[in-house]
């Protein structure tokens, strides 16, 4: 997935996404107060919210903690769904805060819905 993210940045997103809208890198304004476009990594990819971008490693930690915890009160399918959702959310939310694209916004908010549903 990271390779696709890099490709999305290198091509400046897309002029026509699945819904027919443009989705250029940095076009989507999510309303978060952090706005500090900064180059990141070897490729110098522009990350719009570096602190929010980096903080998404917490979701990766949630996935690994879900793997190691043994005393769950719900079945293995729910645990599996939570692990997968946390893992995908760490990338989706980082994508949103890093890219300011509609795709990033969808990846972030839809996975929050999945995690909420599974926890319910």
C-alpha positions in Angstrom: 0.0 0.0 0.0 2.9 2.4 0.7 4.1 2.1 -2.9 0.6 3.1 -4.1 0.6 6.0 -1.7 4.0 7.2 -3.1 2.6 6.8 -6.6 -0.4 8.9 -5.7 1.8 11.7 -4.4 4.2 11.5 -7.4 1.3 11.9 -9.8 -0.4 14.6 -7.7 -3.5 12.4 -7.0 -6.0 12.2 -9.8 -8.2 14.6 -11.8 -11.1 12.1 -11.6 -11.7 9.7 -8.7 -14.3 7.0 -8.3 -17.0 9.7 -7.8 -15.9 11.8 -10.7 -14.3 14.5 -8.5 -10.7 15.7 -8.6 -8.5 14.5 -5.8 -5.2 16.3 -6.0 -2.5 16.1 -3.3 -3.3 18.8 -0.7 -6.7 19.7 -2.1 -8.9 18.3 0.7 -9.1 20.6 3.8 -10.1 18.5 6.8 -10.5 21.3 9.3 -7.6 20.1 11.6 -5.7 23.0 13.1 -2.3 21.6 12.2 -1.1 22.9 8.8 2.6 22.5 8.4 3.5 21.2 4.9 6.8 19.4 5.4 9.0 17.2 3.2 9.2 13.6 4.3 11.6 10.8 3.5 14.0 10.2 0.7 11.4 11.3 -1.9 10.7 14.5 0.0 6.9 13.8 -0.2 4.9 16.7 1.2 3.1 15.8 4.4 0.6 18.4 5.4 0.1 17.5 9.1 3.4 15.9 10.2 2.4 15.5 13.9 -1.0 13.9 13.1 0.6 11.8 10.4 3.2 10.4 12.8 0.7 9.9 15.6 -1.1 7.2 13.6 1.5 4.7 14.6 -0.7 4.4 17.7 -3.2 2.4 15.6 -0.4 0.1 14.5 0.4 -0.4 18.2 -3.3 -1.2 18.8 -3.1 -3.9 16.2 0.0 -5.5 17.7 -1.5 -5.3 21.2 -4.7 -6.9 20.0 -2.5 -9.8 18.7 -0.7 -10.3 22.0 -3.6 -9.9 24.5 -5.1 -13.3 25.3 -8.0 -12.7 27.7 -10.7 -11.5 25.2 -14.4 -11.9 26.0 -15.5 -12.0 22.3 -14.8 -14.5 19.6 -11.8 -14.9 17.3 -13.6 -13.4 14.2 -14.2 -10.1 16.1 -10.5 -10.0 17.2 -9.4 -10.7 13.7 -11.6 -7.9 12.4 -10.2 -5.5 15.0 -6.6 -6.3 14.2 -7.2 -5.8 10.5 -9.1 -2.6 11.0 -6.5 -1.1 13.4 -3.8 -2.0 10.9 -5.6 -0.4 7.9 -6.7 2.6 10.0 -3.1 3.5 10.8 -2.4 3.8 7.1 -5.7 5.4 6.2 -5.5 8.1 8.9 -1.9 8.8 8.1 -2.9 9.1 4.4 -5.5 11.6 5.3 -3.3 13.8 7.6 -0.4 13.4 5.2 -2.0 13.9 1.9 -5.1 16.1 2.4 -6.9 14.1 -0.3 -10.5 12.9 -0.4 -9.2 9.3 -0.6 -7.3 9.8 2.6 -10.4 11.2 4.3 -12.5 8.2 3.1 -9.8 5.8 4.3 -9.7 7.4 7.7 -13.4 8.0 8.5 -14.7 4.7 7.1 -12.3 2.7 9.1 -13.3 4.5 12.3 -16.8 3.3 11.5 -15.6 -0.3 11.0 -13.7 -0.2 14.4 -16.8 1.3 16.1 -19.1 -1.4 14.7 -16.8 -4.2 15.7 -16.4 -2.8 19.2 -20.1 -2.6 19.5 
